[in-house]
Structure formats: structure tokens, C-alpha cells
Amino acid sequence: QVQLVESGGGSVQAGGSLRLSCAAFGYIYSGTCMGWFRQAPGKEREGVAGIYTDGGSTLYADSVKGRFTISEDNAKNTVYLHMNSLKPEDSAMYYCAADFCLGLRSLSPSGFSYWGQGTQVTVSS
């Protein structure tokens, strides 16, 4: 059974940093697409960053390019989202997601079948 467990959310002031972690269990980690998504109240869920675990290619939303970095530790079956220069508009529930794929082509939430429970990120001005 696929299980994704997020951690690392919290509250920070604008300009600060946080690192989110997503540990994956119950499936072959290599050769999957993993992504971070966020959803603020009243807004649709949006893709933030993604990584293809076989090769490490990445995708980022324009709104986070240059500020967020997605990385992975294959030995731990864990994906990280390093968030720097945080802004109040980054405040949202952040979700980790995964799916089997042949390459990362999109950050559309509809392309991911497995989801974690989410971790809250709050950025104050």
C-alpha cells in the first residue's frame, strides 16, 4: 500500500525558510514522479515542484522558481522541498504526491494518484 508521510511545515516570517519532507512507503520508489502541491483556502490545488526519481529531472511553478528547490534522497525514499525567501502568498496546505511515470512532464494534480495528508505552511508579513 502506497503511503506518503509529510513533515516540516510550520509558521515563519516573510523572508524565512522551511524544509518539507515526504517519506514514501509501500512501493518501488525508483522511476516514479513525485511532486509537491499546495492549496490555500478558497483556491484550487496547484503544483509547486516535481521530480522524476530516476534521473532527477525537475519542474517548478513559475511562482517559486529561484526560491524553492526539490531534492531527493533515494536511500531514504524521501523527497524534500527547500523553501527560501518565503512570502505570505506561499501560505497554504502543502501536499506530497506520487505516481508511476516514464518521466515528469507536468505538475497537474490530476497526474498524481497517491497523496499524503498535508502539512501546513504559514508565512506572516
Disulfide bonds with the S-S distance in Angstrom:
Cys22-Cys96 1.99
Cys33-Cys101 1.96
